[in-house]
Amino acid sequence: MTAHKKPSILIVDDEEVVRDFLERFFRLKGLEVASAENGEKAVESMRAKASDIVFLDVRMPQMNGMEALRELKKIAPSAKFVMMTGYAVDDLLKESRKEGAIASIKKPFDMTQLSALIEGLSLQKTGDKKMTIMVIDDEEVVRKFFARLLRDYVVITAESGAEALEKIKKEKVDLVFLDIVLKDINGLELARTISQMSPGTEIILITGDPLKGDETKGLGVRGCFWKPFEIDMILAEVDSVKQLKGL
């Protein structure tokens, strides 16, 4: 996707009512939309014309969402995948994150969440860039996702703890999204170091696995988000920090 081009969207769901609803919703926003009733047809659609964002149902007959995700990524590696589910399928969502899905949304859909998701990924927002946000994660896809979603702000990324600390020494950071599992340092230890180095910096942990309550005790973090991410929760926390800091 280019910086000034609205994204094209592919909706993949075996339920016609879901496809029709999302098609109408996105077209009202002036977006180009295609749909497919199963994974096989989605593959055909992407081969004919690759879409920028794919809304992909987790549970479908024949080729399920995970299988479709793998095949579609082969055709369009740069496409962004959002998993859709109406069930408690934490294992599948966790697996989809490992395969490159950047977010998940639950049925029935929250209109605000859908709008926030598209606004974040469409690169159309042009707000000021007063708040500085750092994203620390060794996965490039996660860093790029946050950079796109939060482009209203100054977003700094780091793939290691050492890189993050060097950047924090040079620039004031208002909010940090910090992956717990990094290659060079434990994320919880890094959170403690950042809190000591920059007391005014708010920290939100991100992880693919649940945490025990006592693991974050004394760290002073705002909370923890699981991957794949709930877009509206991210935006709500960013807005909360923005208000807290009077930005």
C-alpha positions as CSV (number, residue, x, y, z in Angstrom):
1,M,0.0,0.0,0.0
2,T,1.2,3.5,-0.8
3,A,0.8,6.3,1.7
4,H,-2.0,8.0,-0.2
5,K,-3.9,5.0,-1.6
6,K,-6.9,3.6,0.1
7,P,-6.5,-0.2,0.7
8,S,-8.3,-2.9,-1.2
9,I,-10.1,-5.4,1.0
10,L,-10.9,-9.1,0.6
11,I,-13.5,-10.7,2.9
12,V,-13.3,-14.4,3.3
13,D,-16.2,-16.0,5.1
14,D,-18.6,-19.0,4.4
15,E,-21.5,-17.0,5.8
16,E,-23.2,-14.8,3.2
17,V,-24.7,-12.5,5.7
18,V,-21.2,-11.7,7.1
19,R,-19.8,-11.1,3.6
20,D,-22.7,-8.8,2.7
21,F,-22.5,-6.8,5.9
22,L,-18.8,-6.2,5.6
23,E,-19.0,-5.4,1.9
24,R,-21.6,-2.7,2.5
25,F,-19.7,-1.3,5.5
26,F,-16.4,-0.9,3.7
27,R,-17.9,0.3,0.4
28,L,-19.7,3.1,2.3
29,K,-16.2,4.2,3.3
30,G,-15.2,4.3,-0.3
31,L,-13.0,1.2,-0.3
32,E,-12.5,-1.4,-3.0
33,V,-14.0,-4.7,-1.7
34,A,-14.0,-8.2,-3.0
35,S,-15.3,-11.3,-1.2
36,A,-15.0,-15.1,-1.3
37,E,-17.1,-17.8,0.4
38,N,-14.2,-20.2,1.1
39,G,-10.4,-20.5,1.1
40,E,-10.2,-21.9,-2.4
41,K,-12.1,-18.9,-3.9
42,A,-10.0,-16.5,-1.9
43,V,-6.9,-18.0,-3.4
44,E,-8.4,-17.5,-6.9
45,S,-9.3,-13.9,-6.1
46,M,-5.9,-13.0,-4.8
47,R,-4.2,-14.6,-7.8
48,A,-6.4,-12.5,-10.1
49,K,-5.8,-9.3,-8.1
50,A,-4.0,-9.1,-4.8
51,S,-5.9,-7.2,-2.0
52,D,-4.1,-5.1,0.7
53,I,-6.1,-6.3,3.7
54,V,-7.8,-9.7,4.1
55,F,-10.5,-10.3,6.7
56,L,-10.4,-14.1,7.1
57,D,-12.8,-16.3,9.1
58,V,-11.0,-18.8,11.3
59,R,-13.6,-21.6,10.9
60,M,-14.6,-22.5,7.4
61,P,-15.3,-25.9,5.8
62,Q,-12.8,-27.6,3.5
63,M,-9.9,-25.1,3.8
64,N,-10.0,-23.4,7.3
65,G,-8.8,-20.0,8.1
66,M,-5.3,-21.1,9.0
67,E,-4.8,-23.1,5.8
68,A,-6.1,-20.2,3.8
69,L,-3.8,-17.8,5.6
70,R,-0.8,-19.8,4.6
71,E,-1.8,-20.1,1.0
72,L,-2.8,-16.4,0.6
73,K,0.5,-15.2,2.2
74,K,2.4,-17.2,-0.5
75,I,0.5,-15.2,-3.2
76,A,0.6,-11.8,-1.4
77,P,3.3,-11.7,1.3
78,S,2.8,-8.0,1.9
79,A,-1.0,-8.3,2.5
80,K,-2.3,-7.7,6.1
81,F,-4.5,-10.4,7.6
82,V,-7.2,-9.9,10.2
83,M,-8.7,-13.0,11.6
84,M,-12.5,-13.1,12.3
85,T,-14.1,-15.5,14.8
86,G,-17.3,-16.0,16.7
87,Y,-15.9,-18.7,18.9
88,A,-13.3,-19.0,21.7
89,V,-10.5,-20.3,19.6
90,D,-7.4,-19.0,21.4
91,D,-5.2,-21.7,20.1
92,L,-6.0,-21.0,16.5
93,L,-5.6,-17.2,17.0
94,K,-2.3,-17.8,18.6
95,E,-1.3,-19.9,15.7
96,S,-2.5,-17.3,13.2
97,R,-0.3,-14.7,14.9
98,K,2.7,-17.0,14.3
99,E,1.7,-17.2,10.7
100,G,1.6,-13.4,10.3
101,A,-1.9,-12.3,11.2
102,I,-1.8,-8.8,12.7
103,A,-5.1,-8.6,14.5
104,S,-8.4,-10.4,15.3
105,I,-12.0,-9.2,15.6
106,K,-14.9,-11.0,17.1
107,K,-18.4,-11.6,15.8
108,P,-20.8,-10.0,16.1
109,F,-18.7,-7.0,14.9
110,D,-18.2,-3.8,16.8
111,M,-18.7,-1.0,14.3
112,T,-16.2,1.3,16.2
113,Q,-13.6,-1.4,16.2
114,L,-14.0,-2.0,12.4
115,S,-13.7,1.7,11.7
116,A,-10.6,2.1,13.9
117,L,-9.0,-0.9,12.3
118,I,-9.5,0.4,8.7
119,E,-8.5,3.9,9.7
120,G,-5.3,2.6,11.2
121,L,-4.4,0.4,8.2
122,S,-5.5,2.7,5.4
123,L,-2.8,5.3,6.1
124,Q,-5.4,8.0,5.6
125,K,-5.2,9.7,9.0
126,T,-3.4,13.0,9.2
127,G,-3.5,14.1,12.8
128,D,-0.6,15.8,14.6
129,K,2.4,13.9,15.8
130,K,2.9,15.2,19.3
131,M,3.0,12.0,21.4
132,T,6.1,9.8,21.0
133,I,5.4,6.0,21.1
134,M,8.1,3.3,21.0
135,V,7.4,-0.3,19.9
136,I,9.9,-2.9,21.0
137,D,9.5,-6.2,19.3
138,D,11.9,-8.5,17.5
139,E,9.2,-9.3,14.9
140,E,9.3,-6.9,12.0
141,V,5.6,-7.5,11.1
142,V,4.6,-6.3,14.6
143,R,6.7,-3.2,14.5
144,K,5.3,-2.3,11.0
145,F,1.8,-2.9,12.2
146,F,2.1,-0.4,15.1
147,A,3.9,2.1,12.9
148,R,1.0,2.1,10.4
149,L,-1.8,1.9,13.0
150,L,-0.3,4.8,15.1
151,R,0.9,7.0,12.3
152,D,-0.9,10.0,13.9
153,Y,2.0,10.0,16.4
154,V,5.8,9.8,16.3
155,V,6.5,6.1,16.3
156,I,10.0,4.8,17.1
157,T,10.7,1.1,16.7
158,A,13.4,-1.2,18.2
159,E,14.0,-4.9,17.6
160,S,16.1,-5.4,20.7
161,G,16.4,-4.2,24.3
162,A,19.8,-2.7,23.6
163,E,18.5,-0.7,20.6
164,A,15.5,0.5,22.7
165,L,17.6,1.7,25.6
166,E,20.0,3.6,23.2
167,K,17.0,5.4,21.6
168,I,15.4,6.2,25.0
169,K,18.6,7.9,26.1
170,K,18.4,10.2,23.1
171,E,14.7,11.0,22.9
172,K,11.8,11.4,25.4
173,V,9.2,8.6,24.9
174,D,5.7,8.9,26.2
175,L,4.4,5.4,25.7
176,V,6.1,2.0,25.1
177,F,4.6,-1.2,23.7
178,L,7.1,-3.8,24.8
179,D,7.2,-7.5,23.8
180,I,8.0,-9.7,26.7
181,V,10.0,-12.2,24.7
182,L,13.1,-10.5,23.1
183,K,16.3,-12.2,21.9
184,D,18.7,-10.2,24.0
185,I,16.8,-9.5,27.3
186,N,13.7,-10.5,29.2
187,G,11.0,-8.0,28.5
188,L,10.0,-7.7,32.1
189,E,13.5,-6.8,33.1
190,L,13.6,-4.3,30.3
191,A,10.3,-2.7,31.5
192,R,11.9,-2.3,35.0
193,T,15.0,-0.6,33.4
194,I,12.9,1.7,31.3
195,S,10.8,2.7,34.3
196,Q,14.0,3.6,36.2
197,M,15.6,5.4,33.3
198,S,12.5,7.3,32.2
199,P,10.0,7.5,35.1
200,G,7.4,9.4,33.1
201,T,7.2,6.8,30.3
202,E,4.0,4.6,30.3
203,I,4.6,1.0,29.4
204,I,2.2,-1.6,28.0
205,L,3.4,-5.2,27.6
206,I,2.6,-7.3,24.6
207,T,2.8,-11.1,24.5
208,G,1.5,-14.2,22.8
209,D,1.1,-16.1,26.1
210,P,-0.9,-15.3,29.3
211,L,1.0,-13.9,32.3
212,K,0.7,-14.7,35.9
213,G,-0.5,-11.8,38.0
214,D,2.7,-11.6,40.1
215,E,5.0,-11.4,37.1
216,T,4.2,-7.7,36.6
217,K,4.1,-6.8,40.2
218,G,6.2,-3.7,41.0
219,L,6.9,-2.9,37.3
220,G,4.4,-0.1,37.1
221,V,3.1,-1.1,33.7
222,R,-0.3,0.0,32.5
223,G,-1.3,-3.5,31.4
224,C,-0.7,-6.3,28.8
225,F,-2.1,-7.0,25.4
226,W,-2.1,-10.4,23.8
227,K,-1.3,-11.2,20.2
228,P,-3.1,-11.0,17.8
229,F,-4.2,-7.6,19.0
230,E,-7.6,-6.1,19.7
231,I,-7.3,-2.9,17.7
232,D,-9.9,-0.9,19.7
233,M,-8.0,-1.7,22.9
234,I,-4.8,-0.4,21.6
235,L,-6.3,2.9,20.3
236,A,-8.2,3.3,23.6
237,E,-5.0,3.0,25.6
238,V,-3.1,5.4,23.3
239,D,-5.9,7.9,23.7
240,S,-5.9,7.5,27.4
241,V,-2.2,8.2,27.6
242,K,-2.6,11.2,25.3
243,Q,-5.2,12.6,27.7
244,L,-3.1,11.8,30.8
245,K,-0.2,13.7,29.4
246,G,-2.3,16.6,28.1
247,L,-1.2,16.1,24.5
